[in-house]
Every structure is written in structure tokens, then in C-alpha cells.
Amino acid sequence: MRTALRRAMDALYALCAGIAGLAMVVIALIIPWGVFTRYALNQASSWPEPMATLLSIVLTFFGAAACYRLGVHMRVSVLPNMLPPALRRLCDGLAEALVAAVNLYMVAWGWDLVQTTWNQSIPDFPGLSVGVTYLPIPLGGACTLMFVLERLLIGPKQAQGHVAAETVPARAGAAEAVAFE
């Protein structure tokens, strides 16, 4: 079961990272087009900026899920690093519970937002439902929630080449006061 769950989460991670990466590539392609049409052709296209904004939503929620899965998201670990191991584990468990609660909120209220706005359209893209643009909220929340469950059931997946801050010896001085991962 452990191997099957890890493989399923690997596939979900690849999907999240692929979606976020594709969104980033498309943003990187359409923003220069908007700049080109505005300044070179002196006739600005109206769609690149709102499209980039919508793709940023996709990038944010799926990218956050992928980063969370590998533990490469930003976090401040000053207090947990100063605690004894037993209290650190308790703090880690509390952090996982809070992440799960936030993502349950995103799934529940995000889905409600999608349903409420489904029949509305975006002025810049009349054929596109507002609800569709909000889908990354509950879907990204569900993906992150799955990764929380993976951590709780079989432990975290470490990024290749990623060294956890806990394994790096602390240096004397101000570096001990603030540790960002």
C-alpha cells in the first residue's frame, strides 16, 4: 500500500507541477506579445494581461501544492528548531493539521465559489465562465490535502538534492536567530 500511495502521489505531483509549469510558460509567452503590440504596433491587444492574471491563479494553486509536497515551500522554522525533538514533532503535527484545515476550507468554500459564479462570464473572455477561473482554488486545495494525508500516512517526500534545514549544523551568530527554509 505504501508504494502504491507513493506512486499515486508522485503522479499527482507530476500533474500539479506540469499544470503550473505550463501556466508559467504561457504567461512568459503572452506578456511579451502584449508589450510588443502596445509599443511596437501601437495597438495594444486587450487579452494578454487578463489571461496572464487568470493563469497566475492556476500557477499559484497548483504550484503551491507541488512545492508543499516536496517541502520546498517557504516557511519560518525559528521556534520549532529551538524546541526539543518531542515538542518539535508536536509542532510539526500541529502545522500539518493547520495546513489540512486551510485546504479543507479552500476545497469547501472554493467549490461553493465555483458553483456560485459558474453562470457568470468574464468581460474580457465572454465565453469563459467565472466559475472555471476559480476551479484552481478547490482543485489545488484538494491536491495539497492529498499531500498532507501522504505525509501523515507514510511520511514526507523529499526533493532530490534538497537538504532539510534540520540536517544543516547551525552557525554561531545571527544565523541561529532566523532560519528560513
Sequence and secondary structure as in RCSB ss.txt:
>XXXX:A:sequence
MRTALRRAMDALYALCAGIAGLAMVVIALIIPWGVFTRYALNQASSWPEPMATLLSIVLTFFGAAACYRLGVHMR
VSVLPNMLPPALRRLCDGLAEALVAAVNLYMVAWGWDLVQTTWNQSIPDFPGLSVGVTYLPIPLGGACTLMFVLE
RLLIGPKQAQGHVAAETVPARAGAAEAVAFE
>XXXX:A:secstr
 HHHHHHHHHHHHHHHHHHHHHHHHHHHHHHHHHHHHHHTSSS  SSHHHHHHHHHHHHHHHHHHHHHHHT S  
B HHHHHS HHHHHHHHHHHHHHHHHHHHHHHHHHHHHHHHHTT EETTEEEEEHHHHHTHHHHHHHHHHHHHHH
HHHH     TT   GGGS   SSGGGT  B 
